[in-house]
Amino acid sequence: MIRTRFSPSPTGMLHLGNVRAALFSALYAKKTDGHFILRIEDTDVVRSEDKFSDILQEDLQWLGIAWHEGPGVGGPHGPYFQSQRHELYAKFYDELEDRGLAYPCFCTDQELALNRKLQLSRGQPPRYPGTCFKLSKEEISTRILEGKEPALRFHVPDKKSIDFLDAVKGPQHFNSDDIGDFIIRRKEGTASFMFCNAIDDSLMGVTQVLRGEDHLANTPRQLMILDSLKLHTPKYGHLSLITSDDGAKLSKRGESFSLHDLRDEGYLPKAILNYLSRLSHTYEQNSLMSFDELAKEFHLEKLSRSSARFDRNQLLHWQKEAVMAMDTNDVWPWLGNDIKNNVPESLRDLFIEVVRPNICFPNEAKQWINILFSQQLTFDKEQSRVLKEVGETFFLMILESINQYGIDIKAILNNVKQNLNVSGKNLFMPVRIALTGQQHGPELPQIVSLLGQEKMQLRFEQALQWVRAS
């Protein structure tokens, strides 16, 4: 069975790069009738916060990404918070130390920084020089008795070739001689990402890891760890990065790219799903698709090696598609209480029908509340010019036509057209401005249906007064 996972660290809001990795992993599991696992990697005790763990789970659920194993669901490989798995990691640390494959390191941050600076000055790649690997047992004991707390480093074997087939980038080759001994347990005793991430993927039976290409250099290190412990190794696929307009990688610091912020802005789950699923993945269909439909057409071989640029206009396109596809009963709660409190229940469906083609977000619907239900409109300079050009006679004819045709705006416009010999933009634009204070918007028959005859007549009387006062 295919088993994928998403393993975020709760140190901030989920940015779109992380969300896409979760989405692709969930889509692949769905396509193959596999299992998708959520694991919270909270070993960074300084930066991890429970609130972020709660928020990221809520955001994933809101997006429609469900997990078969993980927090709130359970499963045979728990616990699914790494902070609760230290005893499990300790067993493997002991094994590596006993076999001479890991050793305590007492080097300070200052010493490590000095070594890196020296290596760079010599044109050498910065890597740990193995200083503490040479310590005897007596020297190690003495330093510990002195109160020095060591980190634990994995000893990288010499002249070892690490090769694997990346599901996205193809064949990969690394030399162990280019990789220095690396930390697998921090000085305070917590597991490093490099170690616990690999161990948990293996113990949880993950078969396919999909993650950002910024983790590509971690893979040979993790493969060496798993190989030394004779543990199962998953396959890896490293997704191309999502960049902002300036070419920088999206990150948790980019608040505008936070899933939580997009949710608060009023973006719909289906819009985000359809946008992200097409970032570095090709779909034949350009229509709005459900999660299950996206999963059915998801293929690892269609993942692109090239970076993908975040394009808000494309996201807005899918938002518009999602808004138009919503069931009327779902639109109403999405619009929010400000809308519900200002639109009469009897006009609910008509209001939705009128404004839906003209909005992408609930805040934009508020504008139409003011337009359609306020008592007085104001006009800017350009609008005033349009009203003044058609003059008093135009609006007097409309008011006379209302008495004859009621809210039949087509009949009213036809009557004005025949009597005043005015047509096209010169006919429709001043009518639209008088009714809404806008040059663009919903169809006129829809507008007058919402306004009703009394308010429609009042709007044209106000336009007439505006012309007379100009």
C-alpha positions as CSV (number, residue, x, y, z in Angstrom):
1,M,0.0,0.0,0.0
2,I,1.2,3.5,-0.8
3,R,1.7,5.6,2.4
4,T,2.4,9.3,2.2
5,R,2.8,11.9,4.9
6,F,2.8,15.6,5.7
7,S,5.1,16.5,8.6
8,P,4.9,20.2,9.4
9,S,6.6,21.9,12.3
10,P,4.2,24.1,14.4
11,T,6.4,27.2,14.4
12,G,4.1,29.4,12.3
13,M,1.2,29.5,9.9
14,L,1.3,27.1,6.9
15,H,2.6,28.8,3.8
16,L,1.5,27.7,0.3
17,G,4.7,25.7,-0.3
18,N,4.0,23.5,2.7
19,V,0.3,23.3,1.8
20,R,1.1,22.1,-1.7
21,A,3.4,19.4,-0.4
22,A,0.5,18.2,1.9
23,L,-1.9,18.4,-1.0
24,F,0.2,16.4,-3.5
25,S,0.9,13.8,-0.8
26,A,-2.9,13.5,0.0
27,L,-3.8,13.4,-3.8
28,Y,-1.3,10.6,-4.4
29,A,-2.6,8.6,-1.5
30,K,-6.1,9.1,-2.7
31,K,-5.3,8.1,-6.3
32,T,-3.6,4.9,-5.2
33,D,-6.1,4.0,-2.5
34,G,-3.3,4.5,0.0
35,H,-3.0,6.2,3.4
36,F,-2.1,9.8,4.1
37,I,-0.4,10.5,7.5
38,L,-0.2,13.7,9.4
39,R,2.7,14.0,11.8
40,I,3.6,17.1,13.9
41,E,7.3,17.6,14.1
42,D,7.5,19.7,17.3
43,T,11.0,18.8,18.6
44,D,12.1,22.4,18.3
45,V,10.9,23.3,21.8
46,V,11.9,27.0,21.5
47,R,9.9,27.8,18.4
48,S,7.0,25.2,18.5
49,E,3.7,26.3,19.8
50,D,0.5,24.4,20.5
51,K,-1.6,27.1,18.9
52,F,0.1,26.6,15.6
53,S,-0.4,22.9,15.8
54,D,-4.2,23.5,16.3
55,I,-4.4,26.1,13.5
56,L,-2.6,24.0,10.9
57,Q,-4.9,21.1,11.6
58,E,-8.0,23.3,11.3
59,D,-6.7,24.9,8.1
60,L,-6.0,21.5,6.5
61,Q,-9.5,20.2,7.5
62,W,-11.0,23.4,6.1
63,L,-9.1,22.9,2.8
64,G,-10.6,19.4,2.6
65,I,-7.3,17.5,3.3
66,A,-8.1,14.6,5.7
67,W,-5.6,12.2,7.1
68,H,-6.0,8.5,7.8
69,E,-3.5,8.5,10.7
70,G,-2.4,11.3,12.9
71,P,-3.6,13.8,15.6
72,G,-7.3,13.4,16.4
73,V,-7.5,10.2,14.4
74,G,-4.9,7.9,15.9
75,G,-3.4,4.9,14.2
76,P,-1.0,2.0,14.8
77,H,2.2,4.1,14.6
78,G,1.5,6.8,17.1
79,P,2.1,9.0,18.9
80,Y,2.0,11.4,16.0
81,F,3.7,14.3,17.9
82,Q,7.4,13.9,17.8
83,S,7.8,15.5,21.2
84,Q,6.1,12.4,22.6
85,R,8.6,10.0,20.8
86,H,11.9,10.7,22.6
87,E,12.1,7.3,24.2
88,L,11.8,5.7,20.8
89,Y,14.6,7.8,19.4
90,A,16.8,7.1,22.4
91,K,16.9,3.4,21.5
92,F,18.4,4.2,18.1
93,Y,20.8,6.7,19.5
94,D,22.2,4.1,21.9
95,E,22.5,1.6,19.0
96,L,24.5,4.0,16.9
97,E,26.8,5.0,19.7
98,D,27.4,1.4,20.7
99,R,28.4,0.6,17.2
100,G,30.7,3.6,16.9
101,L,28.4,5.2,14.2
102,A,27.6,8.3,16.4
103,Y,29.7,10.2,18.9
104,P,29.3,13.1,21.4
105,C,30.4,16.5,20.2
106,F,31.3,19.3,22.6
107,C,32.2,22.0,20.0
108,T,30.7,25.4,20.7
109,D,28.8,27.5,18.2
110,Q,31.7,29.9,18.2
111,E,34.2,27.1,17.4
112,L,32.0,25.8,14.6
113,A,31.6,29.3,13.1
114,L,35.3,29.8,13.2
115,N,35.9,26.4,11.4
116,R,33.4,27.4,8.7
117,K,35.0,30.7,8.2
118,L,38.5,29.2,7.9
119,Q,37.3,26.5,5.4
120,L,35.6,29.1,3.2
121,S,38.8,31.3,3.2
122,R,40.6,28.3,1.9
123,G,38.1,27.7,-0.8
124,Q,36.8,24.5,0.9
125,P,33.2,23.6,1.3
126,P,32.1,24.1,5.0
127,R,31.8,20.8,6.8
128,Y,32.4,19.6,10.3
129,P,36.1,18.5,10.5
130,G,35.5,15.6,12.9
131,T,37.2,17.3,15.9
132,C,35.3,15.4,18.6
133,F,35.4,12.1,16.7
134,K,39.0,11.8,17.9
135,L,38.1,12.1,21.6
136,S,38.9,9.1,23.8
137,K,36.4,7.7,26.3
138,E,38.3,9.3,29.1
139,E,38.3,12.7,27.4
140,I,34.5,12.4,26.9
141,S,33.9,11.4,30.5
142,T,36.0,14.3,31.8
143,R,34.1,16.8,29.7
144,I,30.8,15.5,30.9
145,L,32.0,15.6,34.5
146,E,32.9,19.2,33.9
147,G,29.3,19.9,33.1
148,K,29.6,20.2,29.3
149,E,26.6,19.0,27.4
150,P,27.4,17.3,24.1
151,A,25.4,17.1,21.0
152,L,25.4,13.7,19.2
153,R,26.8,13.5,15.7
154,F,26.4,10.8,13.1
155,H,29.7,9.6,11.7
156,V,29.6,9.7,7.9
157,P,31.5,6.8,6.3
158,D,34.3,7.6,4.0
159,K,34.1,7.1,0.2
160,K,30.5,6.0,0.2
161,S,28.3,6.7,-2.9
162,I,24.7,7.5,-2.1
163,D,22.4,7.1,-5.1
164,F,18.6,7.2,-5.4
165,L,15.9,7.9,-8.0
166,D,14.0,11.0,-7.2
167,A,10.3,10.8,-8.3
168,V,10.5,14.4,-9.6
169,K,14.2,15.2,-10.4
170,G,15.3,11.8,-11.6
171,P,18.6,10.0,-10.7
172,Q,20.6,11.6,-7.9
173,H,24.2,11.0,-6.8
174,F,26.1,12.1,-3.7
175,N,29.5,11.4,-2.3
176,S,29.8,10.9,1.5
177,D,33.2,12.7,1.4
178,D,31.3,15.9,0.6
179,I,29.2,15.6,3.7
180,G,30.5,16.3,7.1
181,D,29.5,14.5,10.3
182,F,26.1,16.0,11.3
183,I,24.1,16.5,14.4
184,I,21.3,14.0,15.1
185,R,20.6,15.0,18.8
186,R,20.9,18.6,20.1
187,K,22.7,19.5,23.2
188,E,19.5,19.9,25.2
189,G,18.7,16.3,24.3
190,T,16.0,16.8,21.6
191,A,16.1,15.0,18.2
192,S,17.2,16.9,15.2
193,F,15.0,17.1,12.1
194,M,17.5,15.1,10.2
195,F,17.2,12.1,12.5
196,C,13.6,12.0,13.8
197,N,12.1,12.8,10.4
198,A,13.9,9.8,8.8
199,I,13.3,7.5,11.7
200,D,9.6,8.3,11.8
201,D,9.1,8.0,8.1
202,S,10.6,4.5,8.3
203,L,8.7,3.3,11.4
204,M,5.4,4.7,10.1
205,G,5.8,2.7,6.9
206,V,5.9,5.8,4.6
207,T,6.5,4.6,1.1
208,Q,6.6,7.9,-0.8
209,V,7.9,11.3,0.6
210,L,7.0,14.4,-1.3
211,R,8.6,17.5,0.0
212,G,10.3,20.7,-1.2
213,E,13.5,20.6,-3.1
214,D,15.2,22.6,-0.3
215,H,15.3,19.2,1.5
216,L,17.1,17.5,-1.3
217,A,20.5,17.8,0.4
218,N,19.0,16.2,3.5
219,T,18.1,13.0,1.7
220,P,21.5,11.4,1.4
221,R,22.1,12.0,5.1
222,Q,18.8,10.4,6.0
223,L,19.4,7.5,3.7
224,M,22.7,6.9,5.5
225,I,21.0,7.0,8.9
226,L,18.4,4.5,7.8
227,D,20.9,2.2,6.1
228,S,23.1,2.1,9.2
229,L,20.1,1.1,11.3
230,K,18.9,-1.4,8.7
231,L,15.5,0.4,8.6
232,H,13.1,0.6,5.7
233,T,13.7,3.6,3.4
234,P,10.9,5.4,1.6
235,K,11.1,6.8,-2.0
236,Y,11.6,10.5,-2.3
237,G,10.3,13.2,-4.6
238,H,11.4,16.8,-4.2
239,L,9.0,19.4,-5.4
240,S,10.2,22.5,-7.2
241,L,9.9,25.6,-5.1
242,I,7.1,28.2,-5.3
243,T,8.6,31.7,-5.7
244,S,7.2,35.1,-5.2
245,D,7.3,37.8,-7.9
246,D,10.8,38.7,-7.0
247,G,11.9,35.1,-7.3
248,A,12.3,34.5,-3.6
249,K,11.1,31.3,-2.0
250,L,7.8,31.5,-0.3
251,S,8.1,31.1,3.5
252,K,6.2,31.4,6.7
253,R,7.4,35.0,7.0
254,G,5.4,35.9,3.9
255,E,2.1,36.5,5.6
256,S,0.3,37.2,2.4
257,F,1.0,33.6,1.4
258,S,-0.3,32.0,4.6
259,L,-3.2,29.6,4.1
260,H,-4.8,31.0,7.2
261,D,-4.6,34.5,5.9
262,L,-6.1,33.4,2.5
263,R,-8.9,31.7,4.4
264,D,-9.6,34.9,6.4
265,E,-9.6,36.9,3.2
266,G,-12.6,34.8,2.0
267,Y,-10.8,32.5,-0.4
268,L,-12.7,29.3,-0.9
269,P,-11.1,25.8,-0.4
270,K,-11.9,24.7,-3.9
271,A,-10.2,27.7,-5.4
272,I,-7.0,27.1,-3.4
273,L,-7.1,23.3,-4.2
274,N,-7.4,23.9,-7.9
275,Y,-4.7,26.6,-8.0
276,L,-2.1,24.7,-5.9
277,S,-2.7,21.4,-7.7
278,R,-1.7,23.1,-10.9
279,L,1.5,24.6,-9.6
280,S,4.2,22.4,-11.1
281,H,1.7,19.7,-12.1
282,T,-0.1,19.5,-15.4
283,Y,-3.8,18.7,-15.7
284,E,-5.5,18.2,-19.0
285,Q,-8.7,19.8,-17.7
286,N,-8.9,23.5,-17.1
287,S,-12.2,23.4,-15.4
288,L,-12.9,23.5,-11.7
289,M,-12.4,20.1,-10.1
290,S,-13.2,18.4,-6.8
291,F,-10.5,16.9,-4.6
292,D,-11.4,13.4,-5.9
293,E,-11.3,14.5,-9.5
294,L,-7.9,16.2,-8.9
295,A,-6.6,13.0,-7.3
296,K,-7.8,10.8,-10.2
297,E,-5.7,12.8,-12.7
298,F,-2.7,13.2,-10.4
299,H,0.5,11.6,-11.7
300,L,4.0,11.8,-10.2
301,E,5.5,11.9,-13.7
302,K,3.6,15.1,-14.4
303,L,5.4,17.0,-11.7
304,S,7.6,19.7,-13.1
305,R,11.3,20.2,-12.2
306,S,11.0,23.9,-12.8
307,S,10.1,26.4,-10.1
308,A,6.6,27.7,-10.0
309,R,5.8,31.4,-9.6
310,F,3.0,32.4,-7.3
311,D,0.4,34.3,-9.4
312,R,-2.4,35.9,-7.5
313,N,-4.3,36.6,-10.7
314,Q,-4.5,32.9,-11.4
315,L,-5.6,32.3,-7.8
316,L,-8.3,34.9,-8.3
317,H,-9.4,33.1,-11.5
318,W,-10.0,29.9,-9.5
319,Q,-11.7,31.9,-6.8
320,K,-14.1,33.3,-9.3
321,E,-14.8,29.8,-10.7
322,A,-15.4,28.5,-7.2
323,V,-17.7,31.3,-6.3
324,M,-19.8,30.7,-9.4
325,A,-19.9,27.0,-8.7
326,M,-21.1,27.4,-5.1
327,D,-24.6,26.2,-4.1
328,T,-26.8,29.1,-3.1
329,N,-27.2,27.7,0.4
330,D,-23.4,27.8,0.8
331,V,-23.0,31.3,-0.6
332,W,-25.2,32.8,2.1
333,P,-23.1,31.8,5.2
334,W,-19.9,32.5,3.2
335,L,-21.0,36.1,2.8
336,G,-21.1,36.6,6.5
337,N,-23.4,38.3,9.1
338,D,-22.9,41.8,7.8
339,I,-24.7,40.8,4.6
340,K,-27.3,38.6,6.2
341,N,-28.3,41.4,8.6
342,N,-28.8,43.9,5.8
343,V,-30.6,41.9,3.1
344,P,-34.3,41.0,3.7
345,E,-34.8,37.2,3.8
346,S,-37.3,37.5,0.9
347,L,-34.6,39.0,-1.3
348,R,-31.8,36.5,-0.3
349,D,-31.7,34.4,-3.4
350,L,-32.2,37.3,-5.7
351,F,-29.4,39.2,-4.0
352,I,-27.1,36.3,-4.4
353,E,-28.0,35.9,-8.1
354,V,-27.4,39.6,-8.7
355,V,-24.0,40.0,-6.9
356,R,-22.4,36.6,-7.4
357,P,-21.1,37.3,-10.9
358,N,-19.6,40.6,-9.7
359,I,-17.7,39.5,-6.6
360,C,-14.9,37.3,-5.5
361,F,-15.0,37.9,-1.8
362,P,-17.6,38.7,0.9
363,N,-16.2,42.2,1.4
364,E,-17.0,43.0,-2.2
365,A,-20.7,42.1,-1.5
366,K,-20.8,44.7,1.2
367,Q,-20.3,47.4,-1.5
368,W,-23.4,46.2,-3.2
369,I,-25.3,46.3,0.1
370,N,-24.5,50.1,0.2
371,I,-25.4,50.5,-3.4
372,L,-28.7,48.6,-3.4
373,F,-30.1,49.4,0.0
374,S,-28.8,52.9,0.9
375,Q,-31.1,55.9,0.6
376,Q,-28.8,58.3,-1.2
377,L,-26.1,57.8,-3.9
378,T,-23.3,60.1,-4.6
379,F,-21.6,60.5,-8.0
380,D,-18.0,61.3,-8.9
381,K,-16.8,63.8,-11.5
382,E,-17.0,61.4,-14.4
383,Q,-20.4,60.0,-13.4
384,S,-21.7,63.6,-13.0
385,R,-20.6,64.4,-16.5
386,V,-22.5,61.5,-17.9
387,L,-25.7,62.4,-16.1
388,K,-25.4,66.0,-17.0
389,E,-24.9,65.2,-20.7
390,V,-28.2,63.4,-21.0
391,G,-30.0,66.2,-19.2
392,E,-33.3,66.7,-17.4
393,T,-35.4,65.5,-20.3
394,F,-33.9,62.1,-20.2
395,F,-34.8,61.5,-16.5
396,L,-38.2,63.1,-16.9
397,M,-38.9,60.6,-19.7
398,I,-37.8,57.7,-17.5
399,L,-40.0,58.8,-14.6
400,E,-42.9,59.1,-16.9
401,S,-42.2,55.6,-18.3
402,I,-42.1,54.2,-14.8
403,N,-45.6,55.3,-14.2
404,Q,-46.6,53.4,-17.4
405,Y,-44.4,50.3,-17.2
406,G,-43.6,49.9,-13.5
407,I,-40.2,48.0,-13.1
408,D,-40.2,46.6,-16.6
409,I,-36.8,48.3,-17.3
410,K,-36.6,46.9,-20.9
411,A,-39.9,48.6,-21.8
412,I,-38.8,51.8,-20.0
413,L,-35.5,51.9,-22.0
414,N,-37.3,51.1,-25.2
415,N,-39.7,54.0,-24.6
416,V,-36.9,56.4,-23.9
417,K,-35.0,55.2,-26.9
418,Q,-37.9,55.8,-29.3
419,N,-38.9,59.2,-27.9
420,L,-35.5,60.7,-27.4
421,N,-33.6,58.9,-30.2
422,V,-30.8,57.8,-27.8
423,S,-29.3,54.3,-27.8
424,G,-26.3,52.1,-26.8
425,K,-24.0,53.4,-24.2
426,N,-25.6,56.8,-24.2
427,L,-28.8,55.1,-23.0
428,F,-27.6,52.4,-20.7
429,M,-24.7,54.2,-18.9
430,P,-26.7,57.1,-17.3
431,V,-29.4,54.6,-16.3
432,R,-26.9,52.4,-14.6
433,I,-25.1,55.3,-12.9
434,A,-28.4,56.7,-11.6
435,L,-29.5,53.3,-10.2
436,T,-26.2,52.2,-8.7
437,G,-23.6,54.9,-8.8
438,Q,-21.4,52.5,-10.8
439,Q,-20.4,52.3,-14.4
440,H,-20.3,48.5,-14.3
441,G,-22.2,45.7,-12.5
442,P,-25.2,43.4,-12.6
443,E,-27.7,43.4,-15.4
444,L,-30.3,46.2,-15.1
445,P,-33.3,43.9,-14.8
446,Q,-31.7,42.2,-11.8
447,I,-30.9,45.6,-10.2
448,V,-34.5,46.9,-10.5
449,S,-35.9,43.7,-9.2
450,L,-33.9,44.2,-6.1
451,L,-34.6,47.9,-5.8
452,G,-38.3,47.6,-6.4
453,Q,-40.4,50.3,-8.1
454,E,-40.5,52.8,-5.2
455,K,-36.7,52.9,-4.7
456,M,-36.0,52.8,-8.5
457,Q,-38.2,55.9,-8.9
458,L,-36.5,57.6,-6.0
459,R,-33.0,56.9,-7.6
460,F,-34.1,58.5,-10.9
461,E,-35.6,61.5,-9.0
462,Q,-32.3,62.0,-7.2
463,A,-30.4,61.8,-10.5
464,L,-32.7,64.5,-11.9
465,Q,-32.1,66.7,-8.9
466,W,-28.3,66.1,-9.2
467,V,-28.5,67.3,-12.9
468,R,-30.5,70.3,-12.0
469,A,-28.1,71.3,-9.3
470,S,-25.0,70.9,-11.5
